Amino acid sequence: MKLKLLWIAGILLPLSLAHPVKAENSTQVQKLLATKQCPGCDLSGANLKGADLGNADLRGANLKKANLENANLFNANLSNASLESAKLVNANLFNAILLGANLINAELNGSNLSTANLQKANLSKVDFSDANLGLTDLTAANLSNANFSNANLMDAKLQGANLASANFRGANLSGTSIEKDLLLGINGINVRSLPHKR
């Protein structure tokens, strides 16, 4: 009897630890992977780890808590999408459009966001540590409590961004378009080391 129970537990435990796509959105996941066209789709909690979504249309999609680790989102359109608490570790978001997107608590450490458009995006509490944000447009974005430690923000646009309690320790901010006086007191920033306004 004990052996039978252990056998059943051995079968059920891995199943309980897996994170399958919910039945109601599995069709939409399949559609996305097949066509790369899924605006407004419900992809919440979807496992898209390592997926090739280059040039995908995901405008207004719900990707809350989705796993997009190592995914290719090159030139993808994620305008007004919800990526709250999504996992985008080491994802390629080069030249992606995330205008007005919600990424609260998302994990973007080690990701490539170079030349991406994040204007007016909600990036509060996002982990950007070791990420590449060179030439990224963060105009009027909410960066409060975000972690940019050791990130590259060379020539990034930060006009009108909310930097309250953001961590820039070890980050490269050379060429960023922001007034030095706005950076005073921001965690990890040595204002004297920044270039003069151009």
C-alpha positions as CSV (number, residue, x, y, z in Angstrom):
1,M,0.0,0.0,0.0
2,K,2.8,2.4,1.0
3,L,4.6,1.6,-2.3
4,K,1.5,2.3,-4.3
5,L,1.0,5.7,-2.5
6,L,4.6,6.6,-3.2
7,W,4.2,5.7,-6.8
8,I,1.1,7.9,-7.1
9,A,2.8,10.8,-5.3
10,G,5.8,10.4,-7.7
11,I,3.4,10.8,-10.7
12,L,1.3,13.6,-9.3
13,L,4.0,15.8,-7.7
14,P,5.7,16.8,-11.0
15,L,2.3,17.5,-12.5
16,S,1.4,19.8,-9.6
17,L,4.7,21.7,-10.0
18,A,4.3,22.3,-13.7
19,H,2.8,25.5,-15.0
20,P,0.7,24.6,-18.0
21,V,-1.1,27.2,-20.1
22,K,-4.7,27.6,-18.9
23,A,-7.2,25.8,-21.0
24,E,-9.1,29.0,-21.9
25,N,-6.0,30.6,-23.5
26,S,-4.1,27.7,-24.9
27,T,-5.9,28.3,-28.3
28,Q,-4.7,31.9,-28.3
29,V,-1.1,30.8,-27.4
30,Q,-1.2,28.4,-30.4
31,K,-2.5,31.2,-32.6
32,L,0.3,33.5,-31.4
33,L,3.0,30.9,-32.1
34,A,1.6,30.1,-35.5
35,T,0.9,33.6,-36.8
36,K,2.6,36.1,-34.4
37,Q,-0.7,38.0,-34.5
38,C,-2.5,38.2,-31.2
39,P,-3.7,41.7,-30.4
40,G,-5.9,41.8,-27.3
41,C,-5.3,38.1,-26.5
42,D,-5.5,36.7,-23.0
43,L,-2.1,35.1,-22.6
44,S,-1.9,35.5,-18.8
45,G,0.3,32.9,-17.2
46,A,1.4,31.5,-20.5
47,N,4.7,29.6,-20.8
48,L,6.4,31.3,-23.8
49,K,9.9,30.6,-22.6
50,G,12.4,30.9,-25.5
51,A,9.5,31.6,-28.0
52,D,10.3,33.3,-31.3
53,L,8.0,36.3,-31.3
54,G,10.0,38.6,-33.5
55,N,7.7,41.3,-35.1
56,A,4.7,39.9,-33.2
57,D,1.6,42.0,-32.8
58,L,0.6,41.9,-29.2
59,R,-1.0,45.3,-28.8
60,G,-3.3,45.3,-25.7
61,A,-2.5,41.7,-24.9
62,N,-2.8,40.3,-21.4
63,L,0.6,38.7,-20.6
64,K,0.3,39.1,-16.8
65,K,2.6,36.6,-15.1
66,A,3.6,35.1,-18.5
67,N,7.0,33.4,-18.8
68,L,8.9,35.0,-21.6
69,E,12.4,34.2,-20.4
70,N,14.9,34.1,-23.3
71,A,12.1,34.9,-25.7
72,N,12.8,36.8,-29.0
73,L,10.5,39.9,-29.1
74,F,12.6,41.8,-31.6
75,N,10.6,44.6,-33.1
76,A,7.4,43.3,-31.4
77,N,4.5,45.6,-30.8
78,L,3.4,45.4,-27.2
79,S,1.7,48.8,-27.0
80,N,-0.7,49.0,-24.0
81,A,-0.1,45.4,-23.2
82,S,-0.2,44.1,-19.6
83,L,3.0,42.4,-18.6
84,E,2.6,42.8,-14.8
85,S,4.8,40.4,-13.0
86,A,5.9,38.8,-16.3
87,K,9.3,37.0,-16.5
88,L,11.4,38.5,-19.3
89,V,14.8,37.5,-18.1
90,N,17.4,37.6,-20.9
91,A,14.6,38.4,-23.4
92,N,15.4,40.2,-26.7
93,L,13.2,43.3,-26.9
94,F,15.5,45.2,-29.3
95,N,13.4,47.9,-31.0
96,A,10.2,46.6,-29.4
97,I,7.2,49.0,-28.9
98,L,5.9,49.0,-25.3
99,L,4.2,52.4,-25.5
100,G,1.9,52.7,-22.5
101,A,2.5,49.1,-21.4
102,N,2.1,48.0,-17.8
103,L,5.2,46.1,-16.6
104,I,4.8,46.5,-12.8
105,N,7.0,44.0,-10.9
106,A,8.3,42.4,-14.2
107,E,11.7,40.7,-14.4
108,L,13.8,42.1,-17.2
109,N,17.2,41.5,-15.8
110,G,19.8,40.8,-18.5
111,S,17.3,41.6,-21.2
112,N,18.1,43.7,-24.4
113,L,15.8,46.7,-24.7
114,S,18.1,48.8,-26.9
115,T,16.2,51.3,-29.0
116,A,12.9,50.1,-27.5
117,N,10.0,52.6,-27.1
118,L,8.8,52.6,-23.5
119,Q,7.2,56.0,-23.5
120,K,4.5,56.4,-20.8
121,A,5.0,52.8,-19.7
122,N,4.5,51.8,-16.1
123,L,7.8,50.3,-15.0
124,S,7.4,50.6,-11.3
125,K,9.4,48.0,-9.3
126,V,10.8,46.4,-12.5
127,D,14.1,44.6,-12.3
128,F,16.3,46.0,-15.1
129,S,19.6,44.8,-13.5
130,D,22.3,44.1,-16.1
131,A,19.9,45.0,-18.9
132,N,20.8,46.9,-22.1
133,L,18.7,50.0,-22.4
134,G,21.0,51.9,-24.7
135,L,19.1,54.5,-26.9
136,T,15.8,53.4,-25.2
137,D,13.0,55.9,-25.1
138,L,11.7,56.1,-21.5
139,T,10.0,59.5,-21.9
140,A,7.3,60.1,-19.2
141,A,7.6,56.5,-18.0
142,N,7.0,55.6,-14.4
143,L,10.4,54.2,-13.1
144,S,9.6,54.5,-9.4
145,N,11.4,51.8,-7.3
146,A,12.8,50.2,-10.5
147,N,16.2,48.5,-10.2
148,F,18.7,49.6,-12.9
149,S,21.8,48.3,-11.1
150,N,24.7,47.7,-13.6
151,A,22.3,48.4,-16.5
152,N,23.4,50.2,-19.7
153,L,21.3,53.4,-20.3
154,M,23.7,55.1,-22.6
155,D,21.9,57.8,-24.6
156,A,18.5,56.8,-23.2
157,K,15.7,59.3,-23.2
158,L,14.4,60.0,-19.7
159,Q,12.6,63.3,-20.0
160,G,9.6,63.5,-17.7
161,A,10.2,60.1,-16.2
162,N,9.4,59.4,-12.6
163,L,12.7,58.2,-11.0
164,A,11.5,58.2,-7.4
165,S,13.4,55.6,-5.3
166,A,14.9,54.0,-8.4
167,N,18.2,52.2,-8.0
168,F,20.9,53.2,-10.6
169,R,23.9,51.7,-8.7
170,G,26.6,50.9,-11.2
171,A,24.5,51.9,-14.2
172,N,25.9,53.6,-17.3
173,L,24.0,56.9,-17.7
174,S,26.4,58.6,-20.1
175,G,24.6,60.7,-22.7
176,T,21.1,60.3,-21.1
177,S,18.8,63.2,-21.8
178,I,18.0,64.4,-18.3
179,E,18.9,67.3,-16.1
180,K,21.5,66.6,-13.5
181,D,19.5,68.3,-10.8
182,L,16.7,65.8,-11.3
183,L,19.0,63.0,-10.4
184,L,20.2,64.4,-7.1
185,G,19.4,62.0,-4.3
186,I,18.6,59.1,-6.7
187,N,20.1,55.9,-5.3
188,G,23.4,54.9,-6.9
189,I,23.9,57.9,-9.1
190,N,27.1,60.0,-8.8
191,V,25.8,63.2,-10.4
192,R,29.3,64.6,-10.7
193,S,30.3,61.8,-13.0
194,L,27.5,62.5,-15.5
195,P,28.1,64.5,-18.6
196,H,26.9,68.1,-18.9
197,K,23.6,68.7,-20.7
198,R,24.1,68.8,-24.4
